[in-house]
Structures are given as structure tokens and as C-alpha cells.
């Protein structure tokens, strides 16, 4: 299948490592040009080298509308177009109901949600020209809950709502908007979390046992495959969808 992504310019938040890093790499393999907003300089440099220069890192931690506006401007100055965006940057920061504070909750929601809107908003004029696509990376916690992480889950749920809202609003422009929902993906972020347990290996083995397909974590590349497909012209009639790439973790029978 030809994804027809050659020379397409895709803006990705958090695209230097983890899930975003795998998306950037797969785009490079498809001949596309990832422009990734991510402060992780070493991983970013490796990706730009891998792309033989046909990739760009914007080394900032996106937080404000100005950050997103500047990223769009830099992308346009260098490549003159935007064919798609992937809203991906985020972290499960454990601000709960009982042990959190209103201030920490507001900060967690802002940090995990607002830049999804900012990037889509500022990239929209360009996406209208290219009939580009938007992919929002959410989380199964938006559907299942997790406990102890109200801010992150509120943001992840809102990302799913915005996926449908934007899909509806952008129909006249043929801009498609979809969400990809990972559950358990072994990334640097996940590794840090596992290492907070007294016996990380044991904890990892317990989680693997709960994942129906293959009793293993989802690989970042498996999230990337779905994302890159959704960005491509092979997905031209898919919009407003929430796509679970989770080895059956969220929906299959608990006895399996
Ligand atoms: P990761 O391993 O931490 O990679 C994310 C990358 O994004 C890192 O390089 C990080 O830099 C960067 N980043 C974080 N916040 C940023 C910001 N505001 N602006 C620009 N760059 C930023 O994370 P991941 O596990 O791949 O997670 C990616 C997405 O998948 C997140 O939205 C997460 O909620 C979602 N997700 C992940 C899992 C999972 O199991 N891993 C499950 C469900 C959903 P630093 O390292 O310097 O922070």
C-alpha cells in the first residue's frame, strides 16, 4: 500500500522519543518530513541524522499559545506547508481527587490538554490548504479511569471529545480528525513509572499478564502504524474515530 506521504510535512508534539519518536521515525521511513516539537535534544539529533536532515526539531516544551504559534511559523519558514499534525505530548502526572489540590488539578489539565487546541488552531489555515489530517493521541484512562490522576484523565477525555468536535467542525474543509488510544506502551515515560515500584520486573510481568493479545506491552511502533495510516491518503473516509491500539486491553472479556 502506498501511503502517499512522500515530502508531506507533519508537525508532532513530543516527537523525539516514546510514541512520538516512533511516529517521527515511521514518517521518515515513508519519505515524509516530521517537524517535532520536543525538548529532548539528544534523541532529536539522532532522528534528524536518521532522516539525513529531512526532519526538523523545534526544541521547546510546548505550553503556551505563543509556543504553538512559533512552532507553526518555524515549520512554514522552513518547509512552506503543513500536511498534518499529531498532538501527542503529555504525561500522567498523578494529580488525584483525594490527594491533589485544585491548583495542581488546573495545572495538570492545562499542561496535558491546552496545547492540543493551540497547535490545531494555529496550524488550521495551512491544513485547510492541504486538506491535512489531525491525530490526537489520548489514553485508555479516559475510558477506564485509573485512580489518583484526575487532571491527566480529564485532559485525555477532553481530547476524545475534541476529536469528534473538530471532525464535525472541519468537515467542510475535508480535514479529518481522529484519536488513537494506547493502553500500555513501553516508552521512556512508562519505564520511569514502572521504576517507581519496589520490584519493577514483577510489576511489569503482572501488567503483561493482563494484556490479552500476546501477554505483552504494545510497542510504540504499533501506535505509530495506526497514526501514520490515519495521516495518509489511504484513510480518506475515516474521521471522528477513536481507535484503540491496545492488544484488546480495554474491551475484551476480563476472563480471557
Ligand atoms: P514519553 O516517553 O515521555 O515521550 C514523550 C516525549 O514528549 C518526550 O520526549 C517528552 O520530553 C516530550 N514532551 C512532553 N511534554 C511535552 C510538551 N509539552 N511539549 C513538547 N514535548 C513534550 O511519553 P509517551 O509514553 O511516548 O507518551 C506519549 C503520549 O501517549 C502521551 O500523550 C501519553 O499520555 C500517551 N499515552 C502513553 C501511554 C503509555 O503507555 N506510554 C499510554 C496511554 C497514553 P521529556 O522526556 O523531556 O518530558
Boltz pocket constraint, residues with backbone or C-beta under 6 A from the ligand:
constraints:
  - pocket:
      binder: B
      contacts: [[A, 13], [A, 14], [A, 15], [A, 16], [A, 17], [A, 18], [A, 19], [A, 20], [A, 37], [A, 38], [A, 39], [A, 40], [A, 60], [A, 61], [A, 62], [A, 63], [A, 87], [A, 88], [A, 89], [A, 90], [A, 91], [A, 92], [A, 111], [A, 115], [A, 137], [A, 138], [A, 139], [A, 140], [A, 181], [A, 182], [A, 183], [A, 184], [A, 185], [A, 186], [A, 187], [A, 188], [A, 189], [A, 190]]
      max_distance: 6.0
